[in-house]
Amino acid sequence: MERFFATRVSGFLLLAVLLGLWQYSAGRWVTSPNWPPVTQILQALWAGIASGELLEVFGSSLYRMLTGYAIGVAVALVVGVLMASVRLVHAALEPLVELMRPIPVPAIIPPLVLLLGIDDAMKIFVVAFSAFFPVLVNTIAGVRAVDHVAIDVARTLRVGRVRTALRVVLPASMPYILAGMRVSLALSLIVTVVAEMISGSAGIGYYLMTMQYALRPSDMYAAIFVLAALGYVLNRGFLAIEHRVLHWYHVQV
């Protein structure tokens, strides 16, 4: 516990030092209106929260992100278990997966705009597409790493395939799956912002571009601060859930 708090204090201390350097550099080392002092950014941050503008902006982005993330993870789990368990399914889908997995997200947004428009459907699809592959790859690896003895015992006890997958395979492969879900969570936030920047009319990405064009750097940096804090909170929250779900795994490690 002491080591945990010592690590956190040192991390936040470094962050405070960097912000202090930023504050000192504004107007001294960097004389630009696009490099405002931290105090001015915090004032813009407080004003945005008090007016409800930032809360509304981040609320809409979180909705798109979490919806797409949930869809991508759910589909990846089903497809991953099937690909790892059924050779025919793996042989049929593996070339398609390997062809689509390296495609950068900005490259698929223009055709998706033509197909789905610029509303939430396109952005949710892009997030689901991005969240799908890390979970899929880790699910396949996790299912294949399950001890065959456990599966043989389930067969000996005449446990059905679906029940074996839910009660034996998925719990045993959870460390792999949650690792993929954690990667996808951060990726989903990034992709949400990028999609809103490219073709958005609301959300944090659109807000950042609007503040840039309006020459309001303090508001732009304030949104970036909130975005960084949101990413940190999401990651810490996911780690807390992971430690609770995998308490047996962390004890072994």
C-alpha positions in Angstrom: 0.0 0.0 0.0 2.8 2.4 0.9 4.5 1.6 -2.4 1.3 2.2 -4.3 0.8 5.7 -2.8 4.5 6.5 -3.2 4.3 5.7 -6.9 1.1 7.8 -7.4 2.6 10.8 -5.5 5.8 10.7 -7.6 3.7 10.5 -10.8 1.5 13.5 -9.8 4.5 15.4 -8.6 6.1 15.1 -12.1 2.8 16.2 -13.6 2.8 19.3 -11.3 6.4 20.1 -12.2 5.6 20.0 -16.0 2.5 22.2 -15.5 4.7 24.6 -13.5 7.2 24.8 -16.3 4.3 25.4 -18.7 3.0 28.2 -16.5 6.4 29.8 -16.3 7.2 29.4 -20.0 4.1 31.2 -21.1 5.0 34.8 -21.9 8.7 34.2 -21.1 10.1 31.4 -23.2 7.1 31.2 -25.6 5.6 34.5 -26.5 2.6 33.3 -28.5 -1.2 33.8 -27.9 -1.5 30.1 -28.8 0.5 29.1 -25.7 -1.7 30.5 -22.8 -0.6 30.1 -19.1 -2.0 27.2 -17.2 -4.0 29.5 -14.9 -5.8 30.9 -17.9 -6.6 27.4 -19.1 -8.0 26.5 -15.7 -10.2 29.5 -15.8 -11.5 28.4 -19.1 -12.0 24.9 -17.8 -14.0 26.2 -14.8 -16.1 28.4 -17.0 -16.8 25.5 -19.4 -17.9 23.2 -16.6 -19.9 25.9 -14.8 -21.8 26.7 -18.0 -22.4 23.0 -18.7 -20.8 23.3 -22.2 -18.0 20.9 -21.5 -20.3 18.4 -19.7 -22.6 18.3 -22.7 -19.7 17.9 -25.2 -18.1 15.1 -23.3 -21.5 13.4 -22.6 -22.2 13.0 -26.3 -18.7 11.7 -27.0 -18.9 9.2 -24.1 -22.3 7.9 -25.4 -20.8 7.2 -28.9 -17.6 5.8 -27.4 -19.2 3.4 -24.9 -21.9 2.3 -27.3 -19.4 1.4 -30.0 -17.0 -0.1 -27.5 -19.8 -2.4 -26.1 -20.8 -3.5 -29.6 -17.2 -4.2 -30.8 -16.3 -6.1 -27.6 -19.5 -8.3 -27.8 -19.1 -9.2 -31.4 -15.3 -9.8 -30.9 -16.0 -12.2 -28.1 -18.4 -14.3 -30.1 -16.3 -14.4 -33.2 -13.1 -15.0 -31.3 -14.5 -18.0 -29.4 -15.8 -19.4 -32.7 -12.6 -18.8 -34.6 -10.5 -20.4 -31.8 -12.8 -23.4 -31.4 -14.0 -24.2 -34.9 -11.3 -24.7 -37.6 -13.7 -24.1 -40.5 -14.7 -20.7 -39.0 -11.1 -19.8 -38.5 -10.2 -20.8 -42.1 -13.1 -18.8 -43.5 -12.6 -15.6 -41.4 -8.9 -15.4 -40.8 -7.9 -13.9 -44.3 -10.7 -11.3 -44.0 -9.6 -10.3 -40.4 -6.0 -10.0 -41.4 -6.9 -7.8 -44.4 -9.1 -5.4 -42.5 -7.1 -5.2 -39.2 -4.2 -3.0 -40.6 -6.6 -0.5 -42.2 -6.2 3.0 -40.5 -9.4 4.4 -39.1 -9.1 7.7 -41.0 -9.0 5.7 -44.2 -12.5 4.1 -43.7 -14.3 7.2 -42.5 -14.8 8.8 -46.0 -16.6 5.7 -47.4 -18.5 5.3 -44.2 -19.7 8.9 -44.5 -21.1 8.0 -47.9 -22.9 4.9 -46.5 -24.0 6.0 -43.1 -23.8 9.8 -43.1 -22.1 11.9 -40.5 -24.5 11.2 -37.6 -23.9 8.9 -34.7 -24.3 5.7 -36.7 -21.1 6.3 -38.5 -19.1 7.2 -35.4 -20.4 4.3 -33.4 -19.5 1.9 -36.2 -16.0 3.3 -36.4 -15.5 2.9 -32.7 -16.9 -0.7 -32.8 -14.6 -1.5 -35.7 -11.6 -0.2 -33.8 -12.5 -2.0 -30.6 -13.2 -5.3 -32.4 -9.7 -6.4 -33.4 -7.7 -6.1 -30.1 -10.4 -8.1 -28.3 -10.7 -10.6 -31.2 -7.0 -11.3 -31.3 -6.7 -11.7 -27.5 -9.8 -13.8 -27.3 -8.4 -16.3 -29.9 -5.1 -16.4 -28.0 -6.9 -16.8 -24.7 -9.2 -19.6 -25.8 -6.3 -21.5 -27.4 -4.3 -21.2 -24.2 -7.0 -22.9 -22.1 -5.8 -26.1 -20.4 -7.1 -29.0 -22.5 -7.5 -31.0 -19.3 -10.3 -28.7 -18.1 -12.1 -29.1 -21.4 -11.6 -32.9 -21.3 -13.1 -33.0 -17.8 -16.1 -31.0 -19.0 -16.6 -33.5 -21.8 -16.2 -36.4 -19.4 -19.0 -34.9 -17.3 -21.0 -34.5 -20.4 -21.2 -30.7 -20.2 -22.7 -29.2 -23.3 -20.5 -27.1 -25.7 -22.3 -23.8 -24.9 -22.1 -24.4 -21.2 -18.4 -25.4 -21.5 -17.6 -22.2 -23.4 -19.4 -20.1 -20.8 -18.3 -21.9 -17.6 -14.8 -23.2 -18.6 -13.3 -21.5 -21.7 -14.3 -17.9 -21.1 -13.3 -17.7 -17.4 -10.0 -19.4 -18.1 -9.2 -17.0 -21.0 -10.4 -13.9 -19.2 -6.8 -12.5 -18.5 -6.3 -12.4 -22.3 -9.7 -11.0 -23.0 -9.5 -8.2 -20.4 -6.1 -7.2 -21.7 -7.6 -6.8 -25.2 -10.5 -4.9 -23.7 -8.2 -2.5 -21.9 -6.4 -1.7 -25.1 -9.6 -1.3 -27.0 -11.0 1.1 -24.3 -8.2 3.6 -24.9 -8.4 3.1 -28.6 -12.1 3.7 -28.6 -11.6 7.1 -26.9 -9.0 8.1 -29.5 -11.1 7.0 -32.5 -14.2 8.8 -31.2 -12.3 12.1 -31.1 -10.7 11.5 -34.5 -14.1 10.6 -36.1 -15.7 13.7 -34.6 -12.8 15.9 -35.9 -13.1 14.5 -39.4 -16.9 14.5 -39.8 -18.6 15.8 -36.7 -21.2 18.3 -35.6 -21.0 17.6 -31.9 -18.7 16.0 -29.4 -15.2 16.7 -28.1 -13.4 16.3 -31.4 -15.7 18.8 -33.1 -15.3 21.1 -30.1 -11.5 21.0 -30.3 -11.6 21.9 -34.0 -14.1 24.7 -33.4 -12.0 26.2 -30.6 -9.0 26.0 -32.9 -10.7 27.8 -35.8 -12.2 30.4 -33.3 -8.7 31.1 -32.0 -9.6 30.2 -28.4 -6.6 28.2 -27.3 -7.5 28.4 -23.6 -10.8 26.6 -24.3 -9.1 24.1 -26.6 -6.4 23.2 -24.0 -9.1 23.0 -21.3 -10.9 20.4 -23.3 -7.6 18.5 -23.8 -7.0 18.5 -20.1 -10.5 17.1 -19.5 -9.9 14.5 -22.2 -6.6 13.4 -20.6 -8.3 13.2 -17.2 -11.2 11.2 -18.7 -8.7 8.7 -20.3 -7.0 8.3 -16.9 -10.2 7.7 -15.0 -11.5 5.2 -17.6 -8.2 3.3 -17.3 -8.1 3.3 -13.5 -11.8 2.2 -13.4 -11.1 -0.6 -15.8 -8.1 -1.8 -13.8 -10.2 -1.8 -10.6 -12.8 -4.0 -12.4 -10.1 -6.2 -13.7 -8.6 -6.8 -10.3 -12.0 -7.7 -8.9 -12.8 -10.1 -11.7 -9.3 -11.6 -11.9 -8.6 -11.7 -8.1 -7.5 -15.3 -8.5 -5.1 -14.5 -11.3 -3.4 -11.5 -9.6 -2.9 -13.6 -6.5 -1.1 -16.2 -8.6 1.0 -13.6 -10.3 
